[in-house]
Amino acid sequence: MRQVYFSHSYRDRSINSYFLDRFVRSDFELIADQKSSTWCVAKLERYMLESSGFVSIIPRRASTDTLGYSPYIAHELSLARRASVPRLLFVDSIILEKFRDDFPKDAVPFIYEEPSFYANLHDSAIKNFRLKLQDSSFTPLALRKRKKATVIAARNKELLQAADGVGAMLATSDYDVFRITGQQLHSALDDVRLLEMLRDSDLCVFVLGDRLSYANVVLGVAYAHCIPSVRLRFDRRAANTNPDVNGLIRWSKVDDLLAAFDEQFDDFKFGMQEVVGMAKSTSSDDAVLDISRSRREEITGAFWEPNNGDGLVNHLSMDHSYVEDRVNRVKNEMVGSLGTNRSRANSMEICRRLYDNLRKRDDFVYELEPQSMMANSQQIRKAQEFDVNNSATCIDLACLFASLLEKAYQRSVIVVLDGPGFAHALVGYWAPDEPNEHQSLDLGTIRGAQMRGDLVLFESTGVAHSEKPVGGETEEERRFTDDRKLDFSTAKKAARVLLEASDIRLRFLVDLHMLRKLPK
Amino acid sequence: MASPVKIYQMEMYNNVGFFATWLPGDHIEVGAVGVMKNGGFRQEATLIDLGIKFKQSEEGSPQPLKYTSSKGTTVESSAGARISAVTADIKIDFSSEGAFLFDALNVRQVRIVNRFDVTADIIKLYEEGRWHKEWYVIESLHVADSATIIVSQDQSAGIVIAASSELPIPSTTLADPRIDLSVKSSRGKLFQIIAGRNLRPLYACLRLKDGLFNAPKVVPVRGTVSRETSIEMFARPSIAELLES
């Protein structure tokens, strides 16, 4: 059986597991990209060209305001359609109904809450797809010459300097690098050798200026042929080099461009995982879990020893633009100073708005921490990573909320509790009129403070999609909303339930507000 | 070994984070000022006596509170699972010192809501020499419409309570004022309040923090809102302070 690209949303594990089970029975070879913090469209283009087929599972991605589906899956589907790869789409029936024109007519519906309702239809579609692939004349470009790259740069001193840097990085990885610049670009539409050079390349890199040039014409040619391409466009206003959903990276400094390309190139070289084989050796559930777990990232210094409560202060991101932006939004909503009104009602309102904004506007998914080779330590994701990677554990989100609360002049705390076989972090704040000094910070003190309203704690993962309860919430509470998140009241209740459980022990409470004030 | 009262107070504190009043029938109010002595709060004045005005919150929503000691307490009802019973004997056995049962109905919380003002006024009194450094102020407490509290003061003790009502008796209710409760028999040494009315079984307090005026005092330069920093000169006492008093 030839390889088929498996496009799916990492967060919807039970749906993915349901469909993977059915593909396992039909003996497909499905390849999927393991979750990472890098969105590399060139890699997707490469695998799209090298695959015999394209399978996509498209569930809803609901927020309180809108109902939609992942723009990343939408882009993968668009790549498949451009590459004319035979495809099989399973689409959430509500999404299919609402966005009928977005999907080809042969899309197969499924019911999100009960996918097996159409099990016969799904099995039949998979069987027909298998036959279609056998009969298909589509030939993947699997025999592409490897290790050949083409760098295309508009004629400009800075762009050429950037292209030199990119070429050097490619050469270091033993790529044969070809350059297209200057006069060659002018004949882009007439010179068939140029098209052949592009098509013969494993990877094309476009270093573009802020104005349209012949390099953009060549990019259009590459785009139409789905040739794997990294697009780097100069933009003096670029705040960061995160790729947009189409893969376009904006940059303002050559050093930033080279760092961004390095990350893209690393991801491009990283292979796909064959998920059906993984499912056969374990189970579909395990295979889906493995593929949706972030792969081991480079050690960034974000490691934390989980007994070191005070060490959490090093994982705050108060000065990051992400945190500043969210706090300013709340400040604008509340029309006034956040710090001077020291009433309990005001603190609660600030916290509720910070929470609601993250829940509605950010697309977090509850995820385990990145895999690591470091024993007895855990990687904590910081604000800069939330901009590009929307997955988080309870401690990641607790640190994020602590940063937001501190920035909004609240006295943030993180509580880590141990239960039978788990440890869990809650986040919150001391009421403004509660003394800083507590003679002891034991579980009783925390329970009493919470009961009096002196300490407000909530379930930080309530802002993240999770199909199963993460903390003290019930299964029903997790399933109450389409987006599988918790409203603020439920997040507070979940924290209370966990805190009041009889089998809970306190690992530590960290008063980040006080710790920040200590001399380094 | 800890005394039975200390065990009761410690366990109640671990469960709810409030100090347990001892004796549980002692009447205390928000705004009471006093010292900790022999494991209990001993009132010496009130904020009102001292000229400090405070606002008390509305009573919070009523809720039941029910705890038994982590070990040594068993409760059996002759009504069993029959919710239609109109008479029943409730048998409570204690197999260790300090084993207890705490069953309260319609428990509501009240507290001082203008803490910034009250703490600033206390600091002023202290500076005038009219506030004793060892004083505590009750700033929050639980009021229970009805409660049964039994603490064993022996290694082995027990009590049988006869319950009768015109309404069906839930199997373990010991605080419902609609049920007549009377002690049928008992053995060993027990402290007991059976269906006591209008109790204040739990409280929380504040005191001035240690070394208050030894530390250099640097008030942030931010205008008159600095008055609100008076709360930083207070501390929340630990349960150990009560138990070791």
Interface residues (C-beta under 8 A of the other chain):
Chain A: T340 R342 P432 D433 E434 P435 N436 E437 H438 Q439 S440 D442 L443 G444 T445 I446 R447 G448 A449 Q450 M451 R452
Chain B: Y13 N14 N15 V16 G17 F18 Q109 R111 R115 F116 S140 A204 L206 K209 V225 E228 I231 E232 F234 A235 R236 P237 S238 I239 A240 E241
